[in-house]
Amino acid sequence: MTSPTVDGAARDAVAQAVVGRDRELTLVLAAVAAGRDILLEGPPGTSKSTMLRAITEHWDVPFVLVEGNAELTPARLVGHHNPARVLQEDYSAENFVPGPLVEAMQRGGFLYIEELNRAPEDTLNVLLGAMAERAVTVPRVGTLSAGPTFRVLASMNPFDNVGTARISDSVYDRWCRLAVGYQSAEEEGDIVARRTGCGDDQGDRALIDDGVALTRATRSHPELRRGSSVRGAIDLVAIAMELQRIDPSAEHSRVVLDAALLALSARVGVDEASDATPERVITEIWENHFFSAPGGQRRARTA
């Protein structure tokens, strides 16, 4: 398989699977079409994997997903010999079990590593060698070369330092880097509508707008060190839709609060200096959204 080329029509076809992200999608397409590997930096839930999956589906190449963590050793990344067969047959190429790196290389796919900065340094060294040579040498197997459509893509959240390591300059030097931020409220609303099936009438659209507004407010609240991605809004709206089906007479704002507490409380991180709970902060955001006029007095807390 030869490396595909990209033109305007191809870009438009890929864009059908992505809400917004016109500039970012164009840049990612240009990088991978040029044979380059790319690092996407940004918070969770910002369509990073969605863009890459859309490209691989259009190109009809495999998408191999790996989660970066302390357990991603070089052996897990590259592969290993089947222990049972080794005892019977000794080491051979036939009893080698490919890891995600070798699988992506041999099939000419995209190897996508989530949370790159959580992977051990020795694993990154193996990965960088494969990126530089487009091949990897496996003991007792030989040198395995990559297909022309093989790319290494990775993501990382630069705002999360729990369990992460600093990425060295030598690692950065191997990648093209694209910073990806949160999308607009309108685009996030369209994502929620697409993922939940909500939004067919005016009442549904109000639910989407409320869910997106509450979710986005968590990203700037002074007592939160981490806000929710659009995934929180998707779950909030999906849960609220079910609550409305269970009790059609329930007050809209109360349904939104119950759904928000369920969908957002695990997705936000309270600042260590604050004594607030996630529930208290979410309730405050809900009250400000539904009951506070600019400059007015917010009503007493209800939870």
C-alpha positions in Angstrom: 0.0 0.0 0.0 1.4 3.4 -1.0 1.1 6.4 1.2 -2.2 8.2 0.2 -2.2 11.8 -1.1 -4.5 14.4 0.3 -6.6 17.0 -1.6 -9.6 19.2 -0.8 -12.0 16.4 -1.6 -10.3 14.0 0.7 -10.2 16.5 3.4 -13.9 17.2 3.1 -14.7 13.5 3.2 -12.7 13.0 6.4 -14.4 16.1 7.9 -17.8 14.4 7.7 -16.9 12.4 10.8 -15.6 15.3 12.8 -17.6 18.2 14.3 -15.6 21.4 13.7 -11.8 21.2 14.0 -11.4 22.4 10.4 -7.9 23.9 10.9 -6.7 21.1 13.1 -7.9 18.4 10.8 -6.3 20.0 7.8 -3.0 20.3 9.7 -3.0 16.7 10.9 -3.9 15.5 7.4 -1.0 17.5 5.9 1.4 16.1 8.5 0.5 12.4 8.1 0.2 12.7 4.3 3.8 14.1 4.3 4.9 11.0 6.2 5.4 12.7 9.5 4.5 11.6 13.0 2.5 14.0 15.1 2.0 14.7 18.8 -1.3 16.3 19.9 -1.2 18.2 23.1 -4.4 19.2 24.8 -6.9 18.3 27.5 -9.1 15.2 27.3 -12.2 15.2 25.2 -11.0 17.5 22.5 -11.5 15.2 19.5 -7.9 14.1 19.2 -8.6 10.4 18.7 -11.8 11.2 16.7 -9.7 13.1 14.1 -7.2 10.2 13.8 -9.8 7.5 13.5 -11.6 9.5 10.8 -8.4 9.6 8.8 -7.6 5.9 9.2 -11.1 5.0 8.2 -10.9 7.1 5.1 -7.5 5.7 4.2 -8.6 2.2 5.1 -5.6 1.6 7.3 -5.6 0.0 10.9 -5.8 2.2 14.0 -3.9 0.6 16.8 -4.6 2.2 20.2 -2.2 2.0 23.2 -2.6 3.6 26.6 0.6 5.2 27.9 1.3 4.1 31.5 4.0 2.6 33.7 3.0 -0.9 32.5 3.8 -0.1 28.8 7.2 -1.8 28.8 9.3 -2.2 25.7 8.3 -5.9 25.6 4.6 -4.9 25.7 5.1 -2.4 23.0 7.2 -4.5 20.6 6.0 -8.0 21.4 7.2 -11.2 23.0 7.7 -14.9 22.3 4.9 -17.2 23.4 6.3 -18.8 26.6 4.5 -22.1 26.1 5.7 -22.6 22.5 9.2 -21.5 23.5 9.4 -24.4 26.0 8.3 -26.8 23.2 10.0 -25.3 20.2 12.7 -22.9 21.4 12.7 -19.3 20.2 11.6 -18.8 16.6 10.0 -16.2 14.4 6.9 -18.3 14.3 6.2 -18.1 18.1 6.7 -14.4 18.3 3.6 -12.5 19.3 3.6 -9.0 17.8 2.9 -6.0 20.2 1.1 -2.9 19.1 4.2 -1.3 17.6 5.1 -4.3 15.4 1.4 -4.8 14.5 1.0 -1.2 13.3 4.3 -1.3 11.4 3.6 -4.6 9.6 0.0 -3.6 8.7 0.9 -0.1 7.7 -1.4 1.4 10.4 -1.5 4.3 12.8 0.0 3.6 16.2 -1.8 6.0 18.6 -0.4 6.3 22.1 -2.6 8.1 24.6 -1.0 9.9 27.4 2.5 9.7 26.0 4.1 11.4 29.0 3.0 8.5 31.3 5.1 5.9 29.4 8.5 4.8 30.8 11.6 6.4 29.4 13.0 3.1 28.0 9.8 2.5 26.2 10.0 5.9 24.6 13.6 5.1 23.5 12.4 2.0 21.6 9.6 4.0 20.1 11.9 6.8 18.9 14.2 4.2 17.3 11.3 2.8 15.4 10.2 6.2 14.3 13.7 7.1 13.1 14.4 3.9 11.2 10.9 2.9 10.2 12.0 -0.6 11.4 12.6 -2.5 14.6 15.0 -5.4 15.3 13.6 -8.2 17.4 16.0 -10.8 18.8 15.6 -14.2 17.2 13.1 -12.8 14.7 15.1 -10.2 12.7 14.5 -6.7 11.4 10.8 -5.9 10.8 10.1 -3.0 8.4 7.1 -0.7 8.5 4.6 -0.3 5.7 4.5 3.1 3.9 1.3 4.2 5.7 2.7 3.5 9.2 2.6 6.6 11.4 3.2 7.1 15.1 0.8 9.5 16.7 0.5 10.4 20.3 -1.5 12.6 22.7 -0.8 14.1 26.1 -2.5 16.4 28.5 0.0 19.1 29.4 -2.2 20.3 32.3 -2.0 17.0 34.2 1.2 16.2 36.2 0.0 13.3 38.3 1.9 10.2 37.3 3.5 11.9 34.4 7.1 12.5 33.4 8.7 15.5 31.7 9.1 14.9 27.9 12.7 15.5 27.0 13.8 17.7 24.1 15.1 14.7 22.2 11.6 13.2 22.3 10.0 16.4 21.1 12.5 16.7 18.3 11.0 13.6 16.7 7.5 14.9 16.4 5.4 17.5 14.7 3.4 19.1 17.5 -0.1 20.5 17.4 -1.8 22.2 20.4 -5.5 21.3 20.6 -7.8 23.3 22.9 -11.5 23.1 23.8 -14.0 23.7 21.0 -16.6 26.5 20.9 -19.9 26.1 22.8 -21.7 25.8 19.5 -19.4 23.0 18.3 -19.7 21.2 21.7 -23.4 21.4 21.4 -23.3 19.8 18.0 -21.1 17.0 19.4 -23.6 16.4 22.2 -26.5 16.4 19.8 -24.7 13.9 17.5 -23.7 11.6 20.4 -27.1 11.6 22.2 -29.7 12.1 19.5 -31.0 15.1 21.4 -31.8 18.4 19.7 -34.7 17.6 17.4 -37.0 20.2 19.0 -36.7 23.4 21.0 -36.9 21.7 24.4 -34.1 19.3 23.5 -31.9 22.1 22.3 -32.4 23.9 25.6 -31.3 20.8 27.4 -28.1 20.7 25.2 -27.4 24.4 25.8 -27.8 24.0 29.6 -25.6 20.8 29.7 -22.9 22.4 27.6 -23.0 25.7 29.6 -22.7 23.9 33.0 -19.8 21.7 31.7 -17.9 24.6 30.2 -18.3 26.5 33.5 -16.4 23.8 35.4 -13.3 24.8 33.4 -13.0 28.3 34.8 -14.4 27.8 38.3 -11.8 29.2 40.8 -12.2 26.2 43.2 -11.5 23.6 40.5 -8.1 22.7 39.2 -9.6 20.4 36.5 -12.9 20.9 34.6 -14.9 18.5 32.6 -14.5 17.8 28.9 -17.4 17.6 26.5 -17.8 14.0 27.6 -19.4 15.3 30.7 -22.0 17.3 28.7 -22.7 14.2 26.6 -23.4 12.1 29.7 -25.3 14.9 31.4 -27.7 15.3 28.5 -28.1 11.5 28.0 -29.0 11.0 31.7 -31.3 14.0 31.7 -33.2 12.6 28.7 -33.8 9.4 30.6 -34.8 11.2 33.8 -37.4 13.1 31.7 -38.8 9.9 30.3 -39.1 8.4 33.8 -40.8 11.5 35.2 -42.2 13.8 32.4 -43.5 16.2 35.0 -40.1 16.8 36.6 -38.9 20.4 36.7 -36.4 21.0 33.9 -33.8 22.8 36.1 -33.9 20.1 38.8 -33.5 17.3 36.1 -30.4 19.2 34.9 -29.0 19.4 38.4 -29.5 15.7 39.1 -27.9 14.8 35.8 -25.0 17.3 36.3 -24.2 15.9 39.8 -24.1 12.4 38.3 -22.2 13.2 35.1 -19.7 15.8 36.3 -18.7 15.1 39.9 -16.1 12.5 38.9 -14.8 14.5 36.0 -13.8 17.6 38.0 -10.9 18.0 40.4 -11.3 20.3 43.4 -8.2 22.5 44.2 -6.2 21.1 47.1 -6.5 24.5 48.9 -10.3 24.4 48.8 -12.6 22.7 51.3 -15.4 22.5 48.7 -16.8 19.2 47.4 -17.5 18.5 43.7 -21.2 18.4 44.5 -21.1 21.8 46.1 -19.2 23.4 43.2 -21.5 21.8 40.6 -24.6 23.0 42.5 -23.2 26.5 42.7 -22.5 26.5 38.9 -26.1 25.2 38.4 -27.6 28.0 40.6 -25.5 30.7 38.8 -26.7 29.4 35.4 -30.4 29.1 36.2 -31.1 31.7 38.9 -28.6 34.5 38.9 -29.0 37.7 36.9 -25.9 39.7 36.2 -25.0 41.6 39.4 -27.9 40.0 41.3 -28.1 38.0 44.4 -27.7 34.2 43.9 -30.4 32.3 45.8 -29.5 30.2 48.8 -27.8 26.8 48.1 -30.2 23.9 47.7 -27.6 21.2 48.2 
